[in-house]
Amino acid sequence: MEENKYHLTVKNLRLLKWFIKNCPRADFLIKADDDAFLNIPVLNAYLHTINSTILSKGYIGGLVHEGRAAHSRNPFSKWEDRFPYIHG
């Protein structure tokens, strides 16, 4: 599959299917970009505060950036962004 932003949904769905099939005993799946910093002790503590009822139904979380989001208003830019969004 060609690497581009239009295939992200398909790639993420394939990741979830693979995870469900191949990691039946895993409690969590963490997906992050290669340039992301994960504070593992803080992340571990947070994940263990989530209600088990919520986890049994499936939990998908993300980071919501508060305040003003940076925008690129150049319509010819590869990184042009029109709205704030949830990262993840």
Contacts in CASP RR format, 6 or more apart in sequence:
PFRMAT RR
TARGET T0000
AUTHOR 0000-0000-0000
METHOD contacts of the structure
MODEL  1
MEENKYHLTVKNLRLLKWFIKNCPRADFLIKADDDAFLNIPVLNAYLHTI
NSTILSKGYIGGLVHEGRAAHSRNPFSKWEDRFPYIHG
1 7 0 8 1.000
1 10 0 8 1.000
1 11 0 8 1.000
12 31 0 8 1.000
15 29 0 8 1.000
15 31 0 8 1.000
16 29 0 8 1.000
19 26 0 8 1.000
19 29 0 8 1.000
23 29 0 8 1.000
27 47 0 8 1.000
27 55 0 8 1.000
28 47 0 8 1.000
30 38 0 8 1.000
30 43 0 8 1.000
31 88 0 8 1.000
32 38 0 8 1.000
32 88 0 8 1.000
33 88 0 8 1.000
50 59 0 8 1.000
62 86 0 8 1.000
62 87 0 8 1.000
62 88 0 8 1.000
63 86 0 8 1.000
63 87 0 8 1.000
63 88 0 8 1.000
64 86 0 8 1.000
65 84 0 8 1.000
65 87 0 8 1.000
69 81 0 8 1.000
69 84 0 8 1.000
69 85 0 8 1.000
71 81 0 8 1.000
71 82 0 8 1.000
72 79 0 8 1.000
72 80 0 8 1.000
72 81 0 8 1.000
73 80 0 8 1.000
74 80 0 8 1.000
END
